[in-house]
Amino acid sequence: MPMGSGVISPWHIAIFALVVLLVFGPKRLPEMGRSLGKGFRELKDGITQHTHIDDAEAAPAPRALPPASPRDRDTI
């Protein structure tokens, strides 16, 4: 298979995992995983909250009462 074909094989993933393990060490990887998970969770919550805000803005506004006619007003 030629280089640059865009296909990621299991060997590529294994080599990448080994390099990450060697660079960061086994003690730091769980901490990084928790941080990454927390970041994804906050991103998901932010997107969900933004969607709810957009839904509330898209709801039709309450209709205003028509203006009162001159004969409906009290005259002095």
Phi and psi in radians as a Rosetta constraint file:
Dihedral C 1 N 2 CA 2 C 2 CIRCULARHARMONIC -1.247 0.35
Dihedral N 2 CA 2 C 2 N 3 CIRCULARHARMONIC 2.640 0.35
Dihedral C 2 N 3 CA 3 C 3 CIRCULARHARMONIC -1.187 0.35
Dihedral N 3 CA 3 C 3 N 4 CIRCULARHARMONIC 2.547 0.35
Dihedral C 3 N 4 CA 4 C 4 CIRCULARHARMONIC 1.434 0.35
Dihedral N 4 CA 4 C 4 N 5 CIRCULARHARMONIC 0.308 0.35
Dihedral C 4 N 5 CA 5 C 5 CIRCULARHARMONIC -1.398 0.35
Dihedral N 5 CA 5 C 5 N 6 CIRCULARHARMONIC -0.155 0.35
Dihedral C 5 N 6 CA 6 C 6 CIRCULARHARMONIC 1.507 0.35
Dihedral N 6 CA 6 C 6 N 7 CIRCULARHARMONIC 0.096 0.35
Dihedral C 6 N 7 CA 7 C 7 CIRCULARHARMONIC -1.730 0.35
Dihedral N 7 CA 7 C 7 N 8 CIRCULARHARMONIC 2.265 0.35
Dihedral C 7 N 8 CA 8 C 8 CIRCULARHARMONIC -1.778 0.35
Dihedral N 8 CA 8 C 8 N 9 CIRCULARHARMONIC 2.065 0.35
Dihedral C 8 N 9 CA 9 C 9 CIRCULARHARMONIC -1.649 0.35
Dihedral N 9 CA 9 C 9 N 10 CIRCULARHARMONIC 2.919 0.35
Dihedral C 9 N 10 CA 10 C 10 CIRCULARHARMONIC -1.024 0.35
Dihedral N 10 CA 10 C 10 N 11 CIRCULARHARMONIC -0.510 0.35
Dihedral C 10 N 11 CA 11 C 11 CIRCULARHARMONIC -1.161 0.35
Dihedral N 11 CA 11 C 11 N 12 CIRCULARHARMONIC -0.677 0.35
Dihedral C 11 N 12 CA 12 C 12 CIRCULARHARMONIC -1.091 0.35
Dihedral N 12 CA 12 C 12 N 13 CIRCULARHARMONIC -0.752 0.35
Dihedral C 12 N 13 CA 13 C 13 CIRCULARHARMONIC -1.131 0.35
Dihedral N 13 CA 13 C 13 N 14 CIRCULARHARMONIC -0.739 0.35
Dihedral C 13 N 14 CA 14 C 14 CIRCULARHARMONIC -1.120 0.35
Dihedral N 14 CA 14 C 14 N 15 CIRCULARHARMONIC -0.745 0.35
Dihedral C 14 N 15 CA 15 C 15 CIRCULARHARMONIC -1.140 0.35
Dihedral N 15 CA 15 C 15 N 16 CIRCULARHARMONIC -0.741 0.35
Dihedral C 15 N 16 CA 16 C 16 CIRCULARHARMONIC -1.070 0.35
Dihedral N 16 CA 16 C 16 N 17 CIRCULARHARMONIC -0.780 0.35
Dihedral C 16 N 17 CA 17 C 17 CIRCULARHARMONIC -1.088 0.35
Dihedral N 17 CA 17 C 17 N 18 CIRCULARHARMONIC -0.704 0.35
Dihedral C 17 N 18 CA 18 C 18 CIRCULARHARMONIC -1.121 0.35
Dihedral N 18 CA 18 C 18 N 19 CIRCULARHARMONIC -0.748 0.35
Dihedral C 18 N 19 CA 19 C 19 CIRCULARHARMONIC -1.126 0.35
Dihedral N 19 CA 19 C 19 N 20 CIRCULARHARMONIC -0.759 0.35
Dihedral C 19 N 20 CA 20 C 20 CIRCULARHARMONIC -1.077 0.35
Dihedral N 20 CA 20 C 20 N 21 CIRCULARHARMONIC -0.742 0.35
Dihedral C 20 N 21 CA 21 C 21 CIRCULARHARMONIC -1.102 0.35
Dihedral N 21 CA 21 C 21 N 22 CIRCULARHARMONIC -0.713 0.35
Dihedral C 21 N 22 CA 22 C 22 CIRCULARHARMONIC -1.214 0.35
Dihedral N 22 CA 22 C 22 N 23 CIRCULARHARMONIC -0.636 0.35
Dihedral C 22 N 23 CA 23 C 23 CIRCULARHARMONIC -1.300 0.35
Dihedral N 23 CA 23 C 23 N 24 CIRCULARHARMONIC -0.820 0.35
Dihedral C 23 N 24 CA 24 C 24 CIRCULARHARMONIC -1.671 0.35
Dihedral N 24 CA 24 C 24 N 25 CIRCULARHARMONIC -0.411 0.35
Dihedral C 24 N 25 CA 25 C 25 CIRCULARHARMONIC 1.486 0.35
Dihedral N 25 CA 25 C 25 N 26 CIRCULARHARMONIC 2.730 0.35
Dihedral C 25 N 26 CA 26 C 26 CIRCULARHARMONIC -1.239 0.35
Dihedral N 26 CA 26 C 26 N 27 CIRCULARHARMONIC -0.382 0.35
Dihedral C 26 N 27 CA 27 C 27 CIRCULARHARMONIC -1.382 0.35
Dihedral N 27 CA 27 C 27 N 28 CIRCULARHARMONIC -0.494 0.35
Dihedral C 27 N 28 CA 28 C 28 CIRCULARHARMONIC -1.573 0.35
Dihedral N 28 CA 28 C 28 N 29 CIRCULARHARMONIC -0.371 0.35
Dihedral C 28 N 29 CA 29 C 29 CIRCULARHARMONIC -1.075 0.35
Dihedral N 29 CA 29 C 29 N 30 CIRCULARHARMONIC -0.777 0.35
Dihedral C 29 N 30 CA 30 C 30 CIRCULARHARMONIC -1.061 0.35
Dihedral N 30 CA 30 C 30 N 31 CIRCULARHARMONIC -0.665 0.35
Dihedral C 30 N 31 CA 31 C 31 CIRCULARHARMONIC -1.099 0.35
Dihedral N 31 CA 31 C 31 N 32 CIRCULARHARMONIC -0.734 0.35
Dihedral C 31 N 32 CA 32 C 32 CIRCULARHARMONIC -1.152 0.35
Dihedral N 32 CA 32 C 32 N 33 CIRCULARHARMONIC -0.664 0.35
Dihedral C 32 N 33 CA 33 C 33 CIRCULARHARMONIC -1.115 0.35
Dihedral N 33 CA 33 C 33 N 34 CIRCULARHARMONIC -0.737 0.35
Dihedral C 33 N 34 CA 34 C 34 CIRCULARHARMONIC -1.103 0.35
Dihedral N 34 CA 34 C 34 N 35 CIRCULARHARMONIC -0.742 0.35
Dihedral C 34 N 35 CA 35 C 35 CIRCULARHARMONIC -1.107 0.35
Dihedral N 35 CA 35 C 35 N 36 CIRCULARHARMONIC -0.737 0.35
Dihedral C 35 N 36 CA 36 C 36 CIRCULARHARMONIC -1.129 0.35
Dihedral N 36 CA 36 C 36 N 37 CIRCULARHARMONIC -0.748 0.35
Dihedral C 36 N 37 CA 37 C 37 CIRCULARHARMONIC -1.100 0.35
Dihedral N 37 CA 37 C 37 N 38 CIRCULARHARMONIC -0.721 0.35
Dihedral C 37 N 38 CA 38 C 38 CIRCULARHARMONIC -1.112 0.35
Dihedral N 38 CA 38 C 38 N 39 CIRCULARHARMONIC -0.712 0.35
Dihedral C 38 N 39 CA 39 C 39 CIRCULARHARMONIC -1.090 0.35
Dihedral N 39 CA 39 C 39 N 40 CIRCULARHARMONIC -0.763 0.35
Dihedral C 39 N 40 CA 40 C 40 CIRCULARHARMONIC -1.121 0.35
Dihedral N 40 CA 40 C 40 N 41 CIRCULARHARMONIC -0.691 0.35
Dihedral C 40 N 41 CA 41 C 41 CIRCULARHARMONIC -1.106 0.35
Dihedral N 41 CA 41 C 41 N 42 CIRCULARHARMONIC -0.765 0.35
Dihedral C 41 N 42 CA 42 C 42 CIRCULARHARMONIC -1.142 0.35
Dihedral N 42 CA 42 C 42 N 43 CIRCULARHARMONIC -0.666 0.35
Dihedral C 42 N 43 CA 43 C 43 CIRCULARHARMONIC -1.102 0.35
Dihedral N 43 CA 43 C 43 N 44 CIRCULARHARMONIC -0.787 0.35
Dihedral C 43 N 44 CA 44 C 44 CIRCULARHARMONIC -1.086 0.35
Dihedral N 44 CA 44 C 44 N 45 CIRCULARHARMONIC -0.775 0.35
Dihedral C 44 N 45 CA 45 C 45 CIRCULARHARMONIC -1.105 0.35
Dihedral N 45 CA 45 C 45 N 46 CIRCULARHARMONIC -0.698 0.35
Dihedral C 45 N 46 CA 46 C 46 CIRCULARHARMONIC -1.132 0.35
Dihedral N 46 CA 46 C 46 N 47 CIRCULARHARMONIC -0.711 0.35
Dihedral C 46 N 47 CA 47 C 47 CIRCULARHARMONIC -1.165 0.35
Dihedral N 47 CA 47 C 47 N 48 CIRCULARHARMONIC -0.741 0.35
Dihedral C 47 N 48 CA 48 C 48 CIRCULARHARMONIC -1.111 0.35
Dihedral N 48 CA 48 C 48 N 49 CIRCULARHARMONIC -0.777 0.35
Dihedral C 48 N 49 CA 49 C 49 CIRCULARHARMONIC -1.116 0.35
Dihedral N 49 CA 49 C 49 N 50 CIRCULARHARMONIC -0.726 0.35
Dihedral C 49 N 50 CA 50 C 50 CIRCULARHARMONIC -1.091 0.35
Dihedral N 50 CA 50 C 50 N 51 CIRCULARHARMONIC -0.659 0.35
Dihedral C 50 N 51 CA 51 C 51 CIRCULARHARMONIC -1.143 0.35
Dihedral N 51 CA 51 C 51 N 52 CIRCULARHARMONIC -0.716 0.35
Dihedral C 51 N 52 CA 52 C 52 CIRCULARHARMONIC -1.125 0.35
Dihedral N 52 CA 52 C 52 N 53 CIRCULARHARMONIC -0.662 0.35
Dihedral C 52 N 53 CA 53 C 53 CIRCULARHARMONIC -1.135 0.35
Dihedral N 53 CA 53 C 53 N 54 CIRCULARHARMONIC -0.755 0.35
Dihedral C 53 N 54 CA 54 C 54 CIRCULARHARMONIC -1.096 0.35
Dihedral N 54 CA 54 C 54 N 55 CIRCULARHARMONIC -0.669 0.35
Dihedral C 54 N 55 CA 55 C 55 CIRCULARHARMONIC -1.117 0.35
Dihedral N 55 CA 55 C 55 N 56 CIRCULARHARMONIC -0.702 0.35
Dihedral C 55 N 56 CA 56 C 56 CIRCULARHARMONIC -1.175 0.35
Dihedral N 56 CA 56 C 56 N 57 CIRCULARHARMONIC -0.638 0.35
Dihedral C 56 N 57 CA 57 C 57 CIRCULARHARMONIC -1.243 0.35
Dihedral N 57 CA 57 C 57 N 58 CIRCULARHARMONIC -0.509 0.35
Dihedral C 57 N 58 CA 58 C 58 CIRCULARHARMONIC -1.389 0.35
Dihedral N 58 CA 58 C 58 N 59 CIRCULARHARMONIC -0.263 0.35
Dihedral C 58 N 59 CA 59 C 59 CIRCULARHARMONIC -1.144 0.35
Dihedral N 59 CA 59 C 59 N 60 CIRCULARHARMONIC 2.525 0.35
Dihedral C 59 N 60 CA 60 C 60 CIRCULARHARMONIC -1.136 0.35
Dihedral N 60 CA 60 C 60 N 61 CIRCULARHARMONIC 2.493 0.35
Dihedral C 60 N 61 CA 61 C 61 CIRCULARHARMONIC -1.287 0.35
Dihedral N 61 CA 61 C 61 N 62 CIRCULARHARMONIC 2.611 0.35
Dihedral C 61 N 62 CA 62 C 62 CIRCULARHARMONIC -1.102 0.35
Dihedral N 62 CA 62 C 62 N 63 CIRCULARHARMONIC 2.510 0.35
Dihedral C 62 N 63 CA 63 C 63 CIRCULARHARMONIC -1.342 0.35
Dihedral N 63 CA 63 C 63 N 64 CIRCULARHARMONIC 2.404 0.35
Dihedral C 63 N 64 CA 64 C 64 CIRCULARHARMONIC -1.460 0.35
Dihedral N 64 CA 64 C 64 N 65 CIRCULARHARMONIC 2.642 0.35
Dihedral C 64 N 65 CA 65 C 65 CIRCULARHARMONIC -1.232 0.35
Dihedral N 65 CA 65 C 65 N 66 CIRCULARHARMONIC 2.553 0.35
Dihedral C 65 N 66 CA 66 C 66 CIRCULARHARMONIC -1.179 0.35
Dihedral N 66 CA 66 C 66 N 67 CIRCULARHARMONIC 2.678 0.35
Dihedral C 66 N 67 CA 67 C 67 CIRCULARHARMONIC -1.116 0.35
Dihedral N 67 CA 67 C 67 N 68 CIRCULARHARMONIC 2.567 0.35
Dihedral C 67 N 68 CA 68 C 68 CIRCULARHARMONIC -1.245 0.35
Dihedral N 68 CA 68 C 68 N 69 CIRCULARHARMONIC 2.504 0.35
Dihedral C 68 N 69 CA 69 C 69 CIRCULARHARMONIC -1.356 0.35
Dihedral N 69 CA 69 C 69 N 70 CIRCULARHARMONIC 2.807 0.35
Dihedral C 69 N 70 CA 70 C 70 CIRCULARHARMONIC -1.044 0.35
Dihedral N 70 CA 70 C 70 N 71 CIRCULARHARMONIC -0.573 0.35
Dihedral C 70 N 71 CA 71 C 71 CIRCULARHARMONIC -1.305 0.35
Dihedral N 71 CA 71 C 71 N 72 CIRCULARHARMONIC -0.313 0.35
Dihedral C 71 N 72 CA 72 C 72 CIRCULARHARMONIC -1.391 0.35
Dihedral N 72 CA 72 C 72 N 73 CIRCULARHARMONIC -0.313 0.35
Dihedral C 72 N 73 CA 73 C 73 CIRCULARHARMONIC -1.407 0.35
Dihedral N 73 CA 73 C 73 N 74 CIRCULARHARMONIC 2.655 0.35
Dihedral C 73 N 74 CA 74 C 74 CIRCULARHARMONIC -1.283 0.35
Dihedral N 74 CA 74 C 74 N 75 CIRCULARHARMONIC 2.382 0.35
Dihedral C 74 N 75 CA 75 C 75 CIRCULARHARMONIC -1.819 0.35
Dihedral N 75 CA 75 C 75 N 76 CIRCULARHARMONIC 2.601 0.35
